[in-house]
């Protein structure tokens, strides 16, 4: 029988320096821990176990004094007491940054979500009649006004919207998809896998780069429930390509009783071409094109909280809403309040002024340059090595792949850019930038002007 590996003598010596759980709890309380006894005890146990594992792996080659070890473990416990998801500044130049929570919402949207979370709201109650109902009425009304859809339904994200639509419309039947649209999006979410989960059978037609309406028609029969279009929101196929228009597909599908579905993803409600970007299909475009059900995200180019919206034919939306899965994936009260506030910006024609995503997209480079120069000058006056420079920002979030916007940044010169970037990330507020050519670059296209003062203070703090 093989012998269990034993820690080296140095590791045994290091183990002896580990504090007891009770001692670590005492030190944590002395340092200001607010955890209740049971939670503090378990946090202390986990901190000691993690340190023991690190020593066994040889991750701590240098000997440390007992006081240093205790201080490090106390620091890890106190770190648990600070909100991990605190407010920070996105200075990466990626407008819809998935790793940073995607879209920042407007002040009005945030206020609506707080109000919904902290007060009694008529979520499923009609205040006029005092009868049950109305959960989706506000969202559906705004989607009708803005897109021409007959009805709408909100769920917790766009992936759930697609699974729900397929489960309700096509379970046990076939769904025709162009081979070039049987794609994988973020997190390994694949259209073929979604089909299997929903109970539908995928029928691929055409080729990777060219698919025609006749391909959909030839592949359809008695078992066909729907044709699904998937917008290539996070990649491009260019060159020798062809895809049928929605109008062409709708004119063939409708007489045959086949539902035409489209997963648009990004949730664009405005014309992106006016900002020098490639045209991104909007929900209104999809509805006008004749789809029965279109699905969009709430937290990408729509600029609201994470959600998925299904919009289109009233009968189909009602059918989908009755499916048992609809309750499992439905949006909560704060999301619905936030979505309504975001959609209200569009209805008022104030999206460019109020919604951070569109503020970031629409701002002129000259305005960014003025801000970058002012911040760099202020830093330089205080002894921080900083300059302003032109840069390039991107949309991100699986929207408008390959598209970029001219921008301006503050570039920080330092002997150790990785260390400075880390101090910025761990500061208050946290600042997320990028490193280019040994410079820490903070792109102002993704920083709202009202946050410039906080950005300055964060840089001062990290540069000390």
SELOVO-198276 format. One record per residue (C-alpha): z negated, y, x negated; residue in one letter. Coordinates in steps of 0.1 Angstrom, whole numbers, padded with zeros to 4 digits, always signed. Layout:
BEGIN
R     zz     yy     xx  rest
R      Z      Y      X     a
...
// end
This chain:
BEGIN
R     zz     yy     xx  rest
R  +0000  +0000  +0000     x
R  +0010  +0034  -0013     x
R  -0019  +0057  -0022     x
R  -0023  +0090  -0004     x
R  -0015  +0119  -0027     x
R  -0046  +0137  -0038     x
R  -0048  +0174  -0045     x
R  -0048  +0185  -0081     x
R  -0081  +0195  -0096     x
R  -0071  +0232  -0093     x
R  -0065  +0227  -0056     x
R  -0100  +0210  -0052     x
R  -0115  +0240  -0069     x
R  -0097  +0263  -0046     x
R  -0108  +0243  -0015     x
R  -0144  +0249  -0025     x
R  -0138  +0286  -0023     x
R  -0129  +0284  +0014     x
R  -0155  +0299  +0037     x
R  -0172  +0281  +0066     x
R  -0161  +0289  +0101     x
R  -0194  +0306  +0109     x
R  -0192  +0328  +0078     x
R  -0156  +0338  +0086     x
R  -0166  +0346  +0122     x
R  -0194  +0368  +0109     x
R  -0171  +0386  +0085     x
R  -0144  +0391  +0112     x
R  -0170  +0406  +0136     x
R  -0182  +0429  +0108     x
R  -0147  +0440  +0103     x
R  -0143  +0449  +0139     x
R  -0130  +0418  +0157     x
R  -0131  +0421  +0195     x
R  -0124  +0384  +0202     x
R  -0148  +0365  +0224     x
R  -0168  +0338  +0205     x
R  -0146  +0308  +0216     x
R  -0114  +0325  +0207     x
R  -0128  +0339  +0175     x
R  -0140  +0304  +0165     x
R  -0106  +0288  +0171     x
R  -0089  +0317  +0152     x
R  -0112  +0311  +0123     x
R  -0106  +0274  +0123     x
R  -0068  +0279  +0123     x
R  -0069  +0305  +0096     x
R  -0089  +0282  +0073     x
R  -0067  +0252  +0081     x
R  -0036  +0273  +0073     x
R  -0051  +0283  +0040     x
R  -0060  +0247  +0032     x
R  -0024  +0236  +0038     x
R  -0011  +0264  +0016     x
R  -0034  +0254  -0012     x
R  -0023  +0217  -0009     x
R  +0014  +0228  -0011     x
R  +0007  +0248  -0042     x
R  +0016  +0281  -0024     x
R  -0013  +0299  -0041     x
R  -0009  +0293  -0078     x
R  -0033  +0320  -0088     x
R  -0071  +0316  -0085     x
R  -0087  +0341  -0062     x
R  -0123  +0351  -0058     x
R  -0141  +0339  -0027     x
R  -0143  +0375  -0014     x
R  -0105  +0379  -0017     x
R  -0099  +0347  +0002     x
R  -0123  +0357  +0030     x
R  -0107  +0392  +0032     x
R  -0072  +0376  +0035     x
R  -0084  +0353  +0063     x
R  -0102  +0381  +0081     x
R  -0070  +0401  +0079     x
R  -0050  +0373  +0095     x
R  -0075  +0371  +0124     x
R  -0075  +0409  +0129     x
R  -0038  +0408  +0129     x
R  -0039  +0386  +0160     x
R  -0057  +0413  +0178     x
R  -0029  +0438  +0174     x
R  +0000  +0436  +0199     x
R  +0030  +0419  +0181     x
R  +0054  +0435  +0206     x
R  +0044  +0471  +0200     x
R  +0066  +0501  +0202     x
R  +0090  +0505  +0173     x
R  +0121  +0523  +0162     x
R  +0155  +0506  +0158     x
R  +0172  +0523  +0129     x
R  +0195  +0494  +0122     x
R  +0227  +0509  +0136     x
R  +0230  +0479  +0160     x
R  +0228  +0495  +0195     x
R  +0220  +0463  +0215     x
R  +0200  +0444  +0189     x
R  +0191  +0409  +0202     x
R  +0163  +0404  +0176     x
R  +0148  +0438  +0186     x
R  +0148  +0432  +0224     x
R  +0183  +0443  +0232     x
R  +0186  +0474  +0253     x
R  +0160  +0501  +0253     x
R  +0154  +0512  +0288     x
R  +0153  +0548  +0301     x
R  +0120  +0566  +0307     x
R  +0126  +0564  +0344     x
R  +0132  +0527  +0342     x
R  +0101  +0521  +0321     x
R  +0080  +0542  +0346     x
R  +0094  +0522  +0375     x
R  +0084  +0489  +0358     x
R  +0049  +0502  +0351     x
R  +0045  +0513  +0387     x
R  +0056  +0479  +0400     x
R  +0033  +0461  +0376     x
R  +0002  +0482  +0383     x
R  +0004  +0489  +0420     x
R  +0011  +0473  +0454     x
R  +0048  +0474  +0461     x
R  +0067  +0463  +0492     x
R  +0085  +0435  +0473     x
R  +0091  +0412  +0502     x
R  +0080  +0435  +0530     x
R  +0100  +0461  +0550     x
R  +0076  +0491  +0553     x
R  +0094  +0503  +0585     x
R  +0091  +0471  +0605     x
R  +0062  +0455  +0585     x
R  +0082  +0422  +0585     x
R  +0089  +0400  +0556     x
R  +0121  +0406  +0537     x
R  +0140  +0430  +0514     x
R  +0135  +0415  +0480     x
R  +0171  +0421  +0469     x
R  +0180  +0449  +0493     x
R  +0178  +0477  +0468     x
R  +0197  +0459  +0441     x
R  +0223  +0447  +0464     x
R  +0228  +0482  +0479     x
R  +0233  +0498  +0445     x
R  +0257  +0471  +0433     x
R  +0278  +0476  +0466     x
R  +0279  +0513  +0460     x
R  +0288  +0511  +0424     x
R  +0313  +0482  +0423     x
R  +0326  +0474  +0458     x
R  +0309  +0440  +0459     x
R  +0297  +0428  +0493     x
R  +0264  +0415  +0480     x
R  +0243  +0409  +0449     x
R  +0215  +0387  +0436     x
R  +0193  +0393  +0406     x
R  +0178  +0364  +0384     x
R  +0160  +0364  +0351     x
R  +0191  +0364  +0328     x
R  +0229  +0360  +0328     x
R  +0227  +0324  +0316     x
R  +0205  +0315  +0346     x
R  +0230  +0333  +0368     x
R  +0258  +0310  +0355     x
R  +0237  +0278  +0359     x
R  +0227  +0288  +0394     x
R  +0262  +0297  +0406     x
R  +0277  +0264  +0392     x
R  +0248  +0244  +0407     x
R  +0252  +0259  +0441     x
R  +0290  +0259  +0443     x
R  +0302  +0231  +0422     x
R  +0275  +0204  +0417     x
R  +0292  +0170  +0419     x
R  +0327  +0185  +0418     x
R  +0351  +0199  +0392     x
R  +0353  +0233  +0376     x
R  +0385  +0244  +0357     x
R  +0380  +0264  +0325     x
R  +0405  +0276  +0299     x
R  +0401  +0257  +0266     x
R  +0397  +0291  +0249     x
R  +0368  +0300  +0271     x
R  +0347  +0269  +0268     x
R  +0326  +0288  +0244     x
R  +0291  +0289  +0228     x
R  +0271  +0321  +0230     x
R  +0238  +0330  +0214     x
R  +0210  +0304  +0210     x
R  +0235  +0275  +0212     x
R  +0242  +0281  +0249     x
R  +0275  +0263  +0255     x
R  +0297  +0263  +0286     x
R  +0302  +0225  +0285     x
R  +0265  +0220  +0284     x
R  +0259  +0244  +0313     x
R  +0285  +0224  +0333     x
R  +0266  +0192  +0327     x
R  +0233  +0207  +0336     x
R  +0246  +0221  +0368     x
R  +0261  +0188  +0379     x
R  +0296  +0200  +0377     x
R  +0324  +0184  +0358     x
R  +0343  +0205  +0332     x
R  +0381  +0203  +0333     x
R  +0397  +0221  +0303     x
R  +0432  +0235  +0306     x
R  +0456  +0253  +0284     x
R  +0451  +0258  +0247     x
R  +0427  +0278  +0226     x
R  +0450  +0308  +0225     x
R  +0473  +0306  +0255     x
R  +0465  +0295  +0291     x
R  +0486  +0302  +0322     x
R  +0478  +0303  +0359     x
R  +0500  +0273  +0363     x
R  +0476  +0254  +0341     x
R  +0447  +0260  +0365     x
R  +0469  +0251  +0395     x
R  +0481  +0218  +0379     x
R  +0446  +0207  +0370     x
R  +0432  +0213  +0405     x
R  +0428  +0188  +0434     x
R  +0405  +0177  +0461     x
R  +0376  +0175  +0437     x
R  +0380  +0211  +0424     x
R  +0353  +0235  +0435     x
R  +0359  +0265  +0413     x
R  +0378  +0282  +0385     x
R  +0356  +0298  +0359     x
R  +0366  +0327  +0337     x
R  +0344  +0334  +0307     x
R  +0347  +0368  +0290     x
R  +0349  +0365  +0252     x
R  +0321  +0390  +0247     x
R  +0310  +0379  +0213     x
R  +0342  +0368  +0196     x
R  +0379  +0376  +0196     x
R  +0411  +0356  +0197     x
R  +0440  +0378  +0185     x
R  +0477  +0374  +0179     x
R  +0498  +0349  +0199     x
R  +0476  +0348  +0230     x
R  +0479  +0348  +0268     x
R  +0454  +0347  +0297     x
R  +0462  +0351  +0334     x
R  +0449  +0381  +0352     x
R  +0422  +0378  +0378     x
R  +0446  +0390  +0405     x
R  +0470  +0362  +0396     x
R  +0443  +0335  +0397     x
R  +0427  +0349  +0429     x
R  +0461  +0348  +0447     x
R  +0464  +0311  +0440     x
R  +0427  +0300  +0443     x
R  +0419  +0317  +0476     x
R  +0445  +0299  +0498     x
R  +0433  +0266  +0483     x
R  +0397  +0272  +0491     x
R  +0387  +0273  +0454     x
R  +0360  +0298  +0443     x
R  +0369  +0321  +0415     x
R  +0340  +0328  +0392     x
R  +0337  +0351  +0362     x
R  +0310  +0353  +0336     x
R  +0314  +0389  +0323     x
R  +0282  +0389  +0301     x
R  +0279  +0424  +0288     x
R  +0273  +0442  +0321     x
R  +0295  +0473  +0313     x
R  +0296  +0498  +0342     x
R  +0314  +0526  +0323     x
R  +0348  +0528  +0306     x
R  +0341  +0520  +0269     x
R  +0376  +0532  +0259     x
R  +0366  +0568  +0264     x
R  +0343  +0565  +0234     x
R  +0370  +0551  +0211     x
R  +0360  +0515  +0217     x
R  +0381  +0486  +0230     x
R  +0382  +0484  +0268     x
R  +0354  +0462  +0281     x
R  +0359  +0448  +0316     x
R  +0335  +0462  +0341     x
R  +0319  +0446  +0371     x
R  +0339  +0469  +0393     x
R  +0371  +0456  +0376     x
R  +0361  +0420  +0382     x
R  +0354  +0427  +0419     x
R  +0387  +0446  +0423     x
R  +0405  +0417  +0406     x
R  +0395  +0393  +0434     x
R  +0366  +0372  +0420     x
R  +0343  +0356  +0445     x
R  +0313  +0358  +0422     x
R  +0309  +0377  +0390     x
R  +0279  +0375  +0367     x
R  +0266  +0401  +0342     x
R  +0236  +0408  +0320     x
R  +0211  +0435  +0329     x
R  +0199  +0441  +0293     x
R  +0232  +0447  +0274     x
R  +0256  +0474  +0282     x
R  +0241  +0479  +0316     x
R  +0211  +0492  +0297     x
R  +0183  +0478  +0318     x
R  +0156  +0451  +0316     x
R  +0166  +0415  +0309     x
R  +0182  +0401  +0340     x
R  +0213  +0384  +0354     x
R  +0231  +0398  +0383     x
R  +0255  +0378  +0406     x
R  +0278  +0400  +0427     x
R  +0307  +0394  +0450     x
R  +0315  +0377  +0483     x
R  +0286  +0379  +0507     x
R  +0289  +0344  +0520     x
R  +0290  +0330  +0484     x
R  +0260  +0351  +0473     x
R  +0240  +0340  +0504     x
R  +0249  +0304  +0496     x
R  +0238  +0307  +0460     x
R  +0205  +0325  +0471     x
R  +0196  +0295  +0493     x
R  +0199  +0270  +0464     x
R  +0164  +0256  +0453     x
R  +0171  +0267  +0418     x
R  +0173  +0303  +0429     x
R  +0135  +0305  +0432     x
R  +0130  +0290  +0398     x
R  +0151  +0317  +0381     x
R  +0145  +0347  +0403     x
R  +0137  +0381  +0388     x
R  +0101  +0393  +0390     x
R  +0089  +0426  +0406     x
R  +0090  +0446  +0374     x
R  +0125  +0435  +0366     x
R  +0137  +0444  +0400     x
R  +0121  +0478  +0399     x
R  +0136  +0484  +0364     x
R  +0171  +0473  +0375     x
R  +0170  +0496  +0405     x
R  +0159  +0525  +0384     x
R  +0187  +0518  +0359     x
R  +0214  +0514  +0386     x
R  +0201  +0547  +0402     x
R  +0212  +0565  +0369     x
R  +0247  +0552  +0375     x
R  +0247  +0562  +0411     x
R  +0236  +0598  +0401     x
R  +0262  +0600  +0373     x
R  +0236  +0605  +0347     x
R  +0239  +0573  +0326     x
R  +0251  +0591  +0295     x
R  +0221  +0614  +0296     x
R  +0194  +0590  +0306     x
R  +0202  +0554  +0295     x
R  +0195  +0549  +0258     x
R  +0224  +0524  +0252     x
R  +0249  +0550  +0265     x
R  +0232  +0578  +0248     x
R  +0236  +0559  +0215     x
R  +0273  +0551  +0223     x
R  +0283  +0586  +0234     x
R  +0266  +0608  +0208     x
R  +0290  +0626  +0185     x
R  +0288  +0619  +0148     x
R  +0284  +0656  +0140     x
R  +0251  +0657  +0159     x
R  +0239  +0626  +0140     x
R  +0249  +0643  +0107     x
R  +0228  +0674  +0115     x
R  +0198  +0652  +0123     x
R  +0202  +0631  +0092     x
R  +0205  +0661  +0069     x
R  +0174  +0677  +0084     x
R  +0153  +0646  +0080     x
R  +0165  +0640  +0045     x
R  +0158  +0676  +0035     x
R  +0123  +0673  +0050     x
R  +0116  +0641  +0031     x
R  +0130  +0655  -0002     x
R  +0107  +0686  +0001     x
R  +0078  +0662  +0003     x
R  +0088  +0642  -0028     x
R  +0105  +0613  -0010     x
R  +0138  +0603  -0026     x
R  +0161  +0606  +0004     x
R  +0197  +0616  +0011     x
R  +0219  +0617  +0042     x
R  +0251  +0596  +0042     x
R  +0279  +0585  +0066     x
R  +0275  +0550  +0080     x
R  +0289  +0526  +0106     x
R  +0271  +0515  +0137     x
R  +0280  +0485  +0159     x
R  +0274  +0477  +0196     x
R  +0257  +0442  +0191     x
R  +0242  +0420  +0217     x
R  +0274  +0399  +0220     x
R  +0293  +0430  +0233     x
R  +0326  +0444  +0220     x
R  +0329  +0422  +0189     x
R  +0344  +0439  +0159     x
R  +0340  +0473  +0174     x
R  +0322  +0501  +0154     x
R  +0312  +0537  +0157     x
R  +0311  +0563  +0130     x
R  +0275  +0573  +0123     x
R  +0251  +0590  +0099     x
R  +0220  +0577  +0082     x
R  +0190  +0586  +0061     x
R  +0191  +0566  +0028     x
R  +0159  +0561  +0009     x
R  +0160  +0554  -0029     x
R  +0132  +0532  -0042     x
R  +0126  +0508  -0071     x
R  +0119  +0479  -0046     x
R  +0139  +0483  -0014     x
R  +0127  +0450  +0001     x
R  +0091  +0461  -0003     x
R  +0098  +0495  +0013     x
R  +0117  +0480  +0042     x
R  +0087  +0456  +0047     x
R  +0062  +0484  +0048     x
R  +0084  +0502  +0073     x
R  +0085  +0471  +0095     x
R  +0048  +0467  +0093     x
R  +0039  +0504  +0098     x
R  +0029  +0523  +0129     x
R  +0053  +0527  +0145     x
R  +0074  +0499  +0131     x
R  +0108  +0510  +0118     x
R  +0136  +0485  +0114     x
R  +0164  +0495  +0091     x
R  +0188  +0477  +0067     x
R  +0193  +0474  +0030     x
R  +0227  +0485  +0015     x
R  +0234  +0488  -0023     x
R  +0196  +0488  -0031     x
R  +0191  +0516  -0006     x
R  +0169  +0515  +0026     x
R  +0193  +0528  +0052     x
R  +0180  +0542  +0085     x
R  +0209  +0547  +0110     x
R  +0203  +0575  +0134     x
R  +0228  +0564  +0161     x
R  +0202  +0539  +0173     x
R  +0173  +0563  +0170     x
R  +0167  +0586  +0200     x
R  +0164  +0623  +0189     x
R  +0129  +0626  +0204     x
R  +0118  +0599  +0180     x
R  +0128  +0618  +0148     x
R  +0093  +0631  +0143     x
R  +0078  +0596  +0145     x
R  +0105  +0583  +0121     x
R  +0095  +0610  +0096     x
R  +0058  +0601  +0097     x
R  +0066  +0564  +0094     x
R  +0087  +0570  +0063     x
R  +0059  +0592  +0048     x
R  +0034  +0565  +0054     x
R  +0055  +0537  +0039     x
R  +0065  +0559  +0009     x
R  +0029  +0566  -0003     x
// end
